[in-house]
Amino acid sequence: MMTKFEFTVEGTPISQQAKKRRILNQWKAQVRRTARKYWPHNQPPAKDQLRITLTYFYKFEALDVDNMIKPIQDSLIGLVYHDDRQITDVYSRKRKLNTSFRLLNVSPAIARGLASGREFLHILIEDAKMV
């Protein structure tokens, strides 16, 4: 059972439809490398159904939120979960950094991302709450 796993990845997410596969593969590797840094050592991948929340904090032009989902999910297979079919709920959103917005209960991961002053992606994975 997983309670909550979160981390941030610096940079702009790459769309699954990217024409240059090399860039897409580099992005997926970056997501996985960063996740591995924060994933507890010797903890096996989660077995239960999960919910993933993606928030892209950007400065200028943001990609469509639906296009960034698949590469991120794929990059976490075998590390955070066994198969992306375990993801039953997906929340994907974007927030512009150059405007005012209010954040309540900011996690340390988001606080670090905001303090960097650069674009970043926040990834939160937790147990799915069955309705």
C-alpha positions in Angstrom: 0.0 0.0 0.0 1.3 3.4 -1.0 0.2 6.5 0.9 1.9 9.2 -1.0 4.9 9.7 -3.2 5.8 13.1 -4.7 8.7 14.8 -6.4 9.4 17.6 -9.0 11.2 17.4 -12.3 12.8 20.6 -13.6 12.0 21.7 -17.1 9.2 21.5 -19.7 7.4 18.2 -20.1 7.6 16.6 -23.6 4.5 15.5 -25.4 3.9 11.9 -26.4 3.4 13.3 -29.9 6.9 14.8 -30.0 8.4 14.4 -33.5 11.9 13.9 -32.1 11.9 10.5 -30.3 15.3 11.3 -28.8 14.0 14.3 -26.9 11.0 12.3 -25.7 13.2 9.5 -24.5 15.5 12.0 -22.7 12.6 13.4 -20.9 11.3 10.0 -19.8 14.8 9.2 -18.6 15.0 12.5 -16.6 11.6 11.7 -15.0 12.7 8.2 -14.0 16.1 9.4 -12.7 14.5 12.0 -10.6 11.8 9.6 -9.2 14.6 7.1 -8.4 16.3 9.8 -6.3 13.2 10.1 -4.1 11.8 6.6 -4.2 12.7 4.7 -0.9 15.6 2.4 -1.4 14.6 -1.3 -1.6 10.9 -0.5 -1.7 9.1 -2.5 -4.4 6.7 -1.0 -6.8 3.1 -0.4 -5.6 0.7 -3.2 -6.3 -2.6 -1.3 -5.7 -4.7 1.0 -7.8 -3.3 4.5 -7.9 -4.1 8.1 -8.6 -1.6 10.5 -10.3 -1.7 14.3 -10.1 0.5 16.2 -12.5 0.9 20.0 -12.2 3.1 21.8 -14.7 4.3 25.2 -13.4 5.3 27.2 -16.5 6.5 30.7 -17.5 5.5 31.2 -21.1 3.8 28.7 -23.4 2.5 25.6 -21.9 1.7 22.4 -23.8 -1.7 20.8 -23.6 -2.1 19.1 -20.2 -3.4 15.9 -21.8 -0.3 15.4 -24.0 2.2 15.3 -21.1 0.5 12.4 -19.2 1.6 9.2 -21.1 5.4 9.8 -21.1 5.4 10.4 -17.4 3.3 7.3 -16.6 5.5 5.2 -18.8 8.7 6.4 -17.2 7.6 5.2 -13.7 6.7 1.6 -14.7 8.7 -0.9 -12.7 9.9 1.7 -10.2 6.8 3.2 -8.6 4.2 0.7 -9.9 4.3 -2.5 -11.9 2.1 -1.4 -14.8 0.4 1.9 -15.8 -2.9 0.1 -15.8 -2.8 0.5 -12.1 -3.5 4.2 -12.6 -7.2 4.6 -12.2 -7.4 8.4 -11.8 -5.4 11.1 -13.6 -5.5 14.8 -12.7 -3.4 17.0 -15.1 -3.2 20.7 -14.8 -0.9 23.7 -15.5 -0.3 26.9 -13.6 1.5 30.0 -14.9 4.4 31.1 -12.8 4.3 34.7 -14.0 0.8 35.4 -12.5 -0.6 35.5 -9.1 -2.2 32.4 -7.7 -2.9 31.1 -4.2 -1.6 27.8 -3.0 -2.8 26.2 0.2 -0.9 23.5 2.1 2.2 23.7 -0.1 4.3 20.5 0.1 8.0 20.8 0.5 8.4 19.4 -3.1 6.3 22.2 -4.6 8.1 24.8 -2.4 11.5 23.7 -3.7 10.2 23.9 -7.3 8.8 27.4 -6.8 12.0 28.6 -5.0 14.0 27.5 -8.1 12.3 30.2 -10.2 12.3 27.8 -13.2 9.6 25.8 -14.9 8.9 22.4 -13.2 6.5 19.6 -13.1 5.1 18.3 -9.8 4.2 14.6 -9.7 2.1 13.2 -6.9 1.1 9.5 -6.8 -1.1 8.1 -4.1 -3.6 5.3 -3.4 -6.7 5.7 -5.5 -9.8 6.5 -3.5 -12.5 4.3 -4.8 -15.9 6.0 -5.1 
